[in-house]
Amino acid sequence: MAKLTRNLLTAWSALILLGVIVNIVIGLGNQSIQAEVAERQQEITQTIHLETLNRQLLAVLAEMALKTNDEQLKKVLAESGINLDAVPGSTPPKK
């Protein structure tokens, strides 16, 4: 009976040890995945900030092109896909 109990306890200890090792391996894998996700989230956040800045810059350039009637700037904006004809208030009111 003592030998059977010892064998059962040894098997149980081995299973627990195996569970601990699996838990450690999964934990390490999760850490690397979390680091990758954090890096991607930072890139997304930076892209959002840059997109806002890009929109503001394009709005200022479009406004400047309309105010100064700069044909070169209008051409550059048109080549970039900015249609100044669609900007509200871009044409002066007719008298």
C-alpha distance (Angstrom), angle and dihedral (degrees) to the residues before:
residue distance angle dihedral
M1 . . .
A2 3.79 . .
K3 3.79 90.8 .
L4 3.82 91.1 51.2
T5 3.79 91.7 48.0
R6 3.80 90.7 48.7
N7 3.81 91.5 49.6
L8 3.81 91.6 48.4
L9 3.81 92.1 48.8
T10 3.80 90.5 47.3
A11 3.81 91.3 50.7
W12 3.79 90.6 46.3
S13 3.82 90.9 49.7
A14 3.80 90.5 49.6
L15 3.81 90.8 51.7
I16 3.78 91.4 49.0
L17 3.80 90.6 48.9
L18 3.79 89.9 49.5
G19 3.82 89.4 50.4
V20 3.79 91.2 51.2
I21 3.82 91.6 49.8
V22 3.81 91.5 48.8
N23 3.81 89.5 48.7
I24 3.81 91.4 52.2
V25 3.81 92.5 48.8
I26 3.81 91.8 49.0
G27 3.80 90.4 47.2
L28 3.79 91.7 53.3
G29 3.80 90.4 48.2
N30 3.80 90.5 51.2
Q31 3.79 91.4 51.7
S32 3.78 92.5 55.6
I33 3.80 91.4 46.7
Q34 3.81 90.9 48.9
A35 3.81 90.5 50.9
E36 3.80 90.5 51.3
V37 3.81 92.0 48.2
A38 3.82 91.0 48.8
E39 3.80 90.1 51.5
R40 3.80 91.6 50.3
Q41 3.80 90.9 47.5
Q42 3.79 90.1 52.8
E43 3.81 90.3 51.5
I44 3.80 90.5 49.9
T45 3.80 91.6 49.5
Q46 3.80 91.5 49.1
T47 3.80 90.5 48.0
I48 3.80 90.9 52.4
H49 3.81 90.9 51.2
L50 3.79 91.5 47.1
E51 3.81 91.5 47.6
T52 3.80 90.0 54.5
L53 3.78 90.5 48.7
N54 3.81 90.5 46.9
R55 3.82 91.6 52.9
Q56 3.79 91.6 48.8
L57 3.79 91.2 48.8
L58 3.79 92.4 49.7
A59 3.80 91.2 48.1
V60 3.80 90.9 52.4
L61 3.80 92.1 46.6
A62 3.81 91.8 48.7
E63 3.79 91.4 48.5
M64 3.79 90.7 48.2
A65 3.80 91.9 48.6
L66 3.79 90.9 52.2
K67 3.81 95.4 44.5
T68 3.79 95.3 47.5
N69 3.81 95.5 32.1
D70 3.81 87.7 -132.3
E71 3.80 105.4 179.2
Q72 3.82 94.4 -167.3
L73 3.79 91.8 53.2
K74 3.80 90.7 45.7
K75 3.81 89.0 51.6
V76 3.81 92.5 50.0
L77 3.80 90.8 48.7
A78 3.81 91.2 47.3
E79 3.82 90.3 51.1
S80 3.81 87.6 52.2
G81 3.79 90.9 53.8
I82 3.80 98.6 -100.6
N83 3.79 110.2 138.4
L84 3.79 108.0 -156.6
D85 3.80 92.0 -174.0
A86 3.80 89.0 67.8
V87 3.81 93.3 54.2
P88 3.82 109.5 108.9
G89 3.78 112.8 -116.9
S90 3.80 92.4 15.8
T91 3.77 93.2 125.3
P92 3.79 118.6 61.1
P93 3.78 115.4 -119.0
K94 3.79 115.0 -98.3
K95 3.81 118.7 -119.9
